[in-house]
Amino acid sequence: MTAPLALREKLFAGCEEKKNLLAELLAIAGVREAMYLTTCNRVEILAVIDGCEGAERNLCAYPGKVGSLTTPETEKCLYVHREEAAVRHLFRVASSLDSMIMGEAQILGQVKEAYRRALEAHATGAVMNRLLHRAFRTAKRVRTETAIAANPVSVSFAAVELAKKIFGELNGKKVLLIGAGEMAELTATHLLDKGAKDIVIANRTGSQALTLADKFHGRTAVLEDINAELGEADIVISSTGASSYILQADVVKQSQARRKNRMLLLIDIAVPRDIDPAAGELENVYLYNIDNLQDIVDDNMQSRRNEAMKAGVIIEEEVKMFCDWLKGLEAVPTIVSLRAKAEAIVQTEIARAAPWLQSMNEEDQHKVAALIGSIVNKLLHNPVTALKEENIEFESAQLAAVTRQLFQLDE
Amino acid sequence: MNNADFLLFNLAIAFGVLSTAGYLLSLFLKRVALARISTWILLASFALMTVTLLLSVSKEAGLINPGRRDFFLFCAWSVAGIYLALQLKTKTRVLGAFVTPLILLLQIAAAAQQTGTVLVPADMQNSLTLVHLILAVAGEALFALASLAGLIYLIQNSNLKRAKFDSLIRLLPSLNDLERINRICLLWGFSFLTAGLISGVAFAGAAWQAGWYADPKIIWTFGVWVVYGFLLHQRLAIGWRGARMARLSVAAFVVFVITYWLIKICFATIHDFI
C-alpha cells in the first residue's frame, strides 16, 4: 500500500506472467516454505526461512526482479515483517483490517486462493500450513465476534439498507431511474440483487437509457413522462445533471394520492439536487440526498473502526497462540539434530576402533558400548533440558540458534 | 388454590419478569441474541399460564365462573399467545420489548387478585357469557398489539425521516412489517370484538328484558367498536396508511384505556365485576 499504482501494476503483471514463481522462491537458498499474495492493493511474499541472513536479503530483492523495478524503487515500497510481526500482519490482512475498505470480505478469498496455489505447488510445509489455517480461523472469529462487516460502507449499499428498513422485503418493488449516472446504476444493481424488479429508466439521451434498460431487462421512458411513472414506482433514484428540480414536491404529492399513499423512497444522488426537499416532508415519502447517504457511510466507517479495536484483541490472542506453538517447534528439531549428531560421532568412532574392539570378548564390547552411550547422554542432558524448558534469560529460538552454532548442527 | 397451582402461577410470573427484562435489555444493548432468548422465556411463561388456566378450569368446573385472578391471567395469556403467533409469522422480535411489559402488567394484576373470588355474578354464569368474555378479551388484546406496533412505527418513522441511521433503526423492524402487524391485529381484533359483542347481545337479549342497552359500559363498548370499525374501513377501503394509521391506532387505544377507567370509576354498570 506504500507503493504507487504504477509500481503495483508492474509487480502485479510480473507475478501474473511468471508461471513458476513459487518454484523460484523455493530455489532461493534458505527458503523452506513460501507463498505469494497479489491483489489490486498489495503484493506480498510469505516465507519460512532458515536463520541465515542471505535468505532474507535474496527474498527482499526478489519482488524487484519480478516486477523489473530499480533498487531504489524496490527499497521505497518494500516492507518486511519478521516473526511475530509477520504473523500479526498476515492475521490482520486475512481479517481485512489492513484493507482499503476495512471489513470487506474479498481479501480473505484472495488469501485462500493464494494458499491453495501454494499448496498445489507443494511450496508449503508444517509452519505455513498451520499459520494459514490459524489466519483463516482468526478472520472467521473477527467476522463473527465483531460487527466489523455489519454495516454498509458504500453509498449505494446504504441506499439499499434504507430501502430494506422501509419496505422490509424488496421483492417485486418497482424502481424508477431518472438519469443514468454510474452511482444510480450501481444502486439499481444492488436493489435488483435484493429482489426488486420492473425497472424503468428515464434519461435525456435515449441511447444510454436503452443500454441500461437492456442490461436490467427494463424499459425506457422520456423525462416528460416521469410524473406518470411516479405513480407506479416504489423506489426512485435520481441522478441527472439538471440545474433545477426535476421532481417538484406538489407533483410527488399528487402522485401519492394516485398511489393510495403507498410508501415511496426517493434517492437523490444528484448535485445540484433533482428532487425538491419539501417532498421529503410528505407523509409516507422518504427522501435521501447524497449527503444523507454519505453521513450513513461515515457513521458506519466509524463504527467499523471501533470494531477494529475489538478485532485487534482477537488477533493478539491468535498471534500469541501461534507463536507459542512455533516456539515449541523450534526446540524440537534442534534436539533431534543434536542427538543425531552425537549418535553419528559415536558410530564413526566405534567403526574406527573396530580393530582393537574386536579383540575383546562380547561381554566387554557391550560394556564399552554402554559406557560410551551413558557418557554421551550425560553430556547432552543439560543442553537438551535447557532447550525443552522455557528459559527466562534467552528466548528458545535464540537458544536453539546458539546450540546449532556451538555444535555446528547446520553443516 | 393448592401448591401446584401456586407454584405454576408464580413461575409464570417469574418467567414473565425475566422475559421483560431480557427484551428491554436487548433493546438497550441492541443485541438480537438476547431478544431470541427472551422469546423462549416468554414461551415458557405462556406454557405455564396455559397449564395454570387449564388446572383452574378442570378443578372447579370454573369454565363458566372464572376467578378474578384467572380473568387477568387470561388477558395476559391472550396477549402473549397472539404475540408469539405473530412472531412466528413476521420475525419481528423487538416488538417483544413493548409487548412483554404489558403482559407483565396483566400478570401482576392477576397476582393482586389471589383471593380467588368468583368474578362473574351468579346470574351471568353460563357458556354464552364465557364466549362473550373470551372473544372480547382477545379482541382487545389484539387492539393493544396493534397500537404497540403503531407506536414502534412512529419511532421508526421519525428515525427514517431524520435520516439518522443509528443502531436503534437497525434493531427495529421495517415500516412495512410494522404496518402489516398493525393491519393484521386491527382486522382480527375487530372480528373478535364483533363476535364478542354479538354473543353478549344474544345473552342480554335472552336474559334481560329491557333497559340493558342503556348501560354505560355497553354504550362505551359499542363506541369502541365503531371507532375501530371506522379505522379499519379507512385502512382497507380508503387507503389510509403509514404514520397516520399508526398515530390513530395508538390514539384509539389510549382513549380506550382512559375511558375504561373513567367509566369504572364514575358509573355503576352491569359489568362492574371487570
Chai-1 contact restraints between the chains, C-beta under 6 A:
chainA,res_idxA,chainB,res_idxB,connection_type,confidence,min_distance_angstrom,max_distance_angstrom,comment,restraint_id
A,K165,B,S174,contact,1.0,0.0,6.0,A-B,restraint_1
A,I166,B,L175,contact,1.0,0.0,6.0,A-B,restraint_2
A,F167,B,N176,contact,1.0,0.0,6.0,A-B,restraint_3
A,G168,B,S174,contact,1.0,0.0,6.0,A-B,restraint_4
A,G168,B,N176,contact,1.0,0.0,6.0,A-B,restraint_5
A,G168,B,D177,contact,1.0,0.0,6.0,A-B,restraint_6
A,K260,B,G239,contact,1.0,0.0,6.0,A-B,restraint_7
A,N261,B,G239,contact,1.0,0.0,6.0,A-B,restraint_8
A,N261,B,R241,contact,1.0,0.0,6.0,A-B,restraint_9
A,E283,B,G242,contact,1.0,0.0,6.0,A-B,restraint_10
A,E283,B,A243,contact,1.0,0.0,6.0,A-B,restraint_11
A,N284,B,G242,contact,1.0,0.0,6.0,A-B,restraint_12
A,Y286,B,L160,contact,1.0,0.0,6.0,A-B,restraint_13
A,Y288,B,A163,contact,1.0,0.0,6.0,A-B,restraint_14
A,N292,B,A163,contact,1.0,0.0,6.0,A-B,restraint_15
A,I296,B,F165,contact,1.0,0.0,6.0,A-B,restraint_16
